[in-house]
Amino acid sequence: MAEKADILDEKAIARAITRIAHEIIERNKGIDDCILVGIKTRGAFIAKRLAEKIEQIEGKPILTGELDITLYRDDLSLKNKNQEPLVQQVDISHNISNKKVVLVDDVLYTGRTVRAAMDAVMDLGRPAQIQLAVLIDRGHRELPIRADFVGKNIPTSSNERIVVQMEESDGSDRVAIHE
């Protein structure tokens, strides 16, 4: 796939993360009883940056965790006997019962990854609420899932692909459309 257009650069990503951090704080009237849970890989990096930004704003840390799930696609065979995505690793050391869990991912597309992450969270306890923060919402939902916090909406065609690069894994911060 060839790159079609640059969407966000390093500064635009930083601004989006700052805005999402403020929105999370405002919507939840602070960060008490909140936990950020990043969906690996890039969602976990974004969650870490959100946590740092929220700590700068609030003056105290927010609870964090990570989920590592296999994408819920028909062409992947890594599923459990119930045909649900295989949860590979859960790194949430905090009790999520009665907490406001904010799932964090890089791109919201069909909604299947988020559904799998919600299933994994529910297996750990009963949160008071689950919210969703994404850097990019590209549309094309197959499930009735909507992000509560969005860095940027990027309408795409189904033959396009959003590529998110993060400093932690790719050496630079940028978002591009490939076709």
Disulfide bonds with the S-S distance in Angstrom:
none
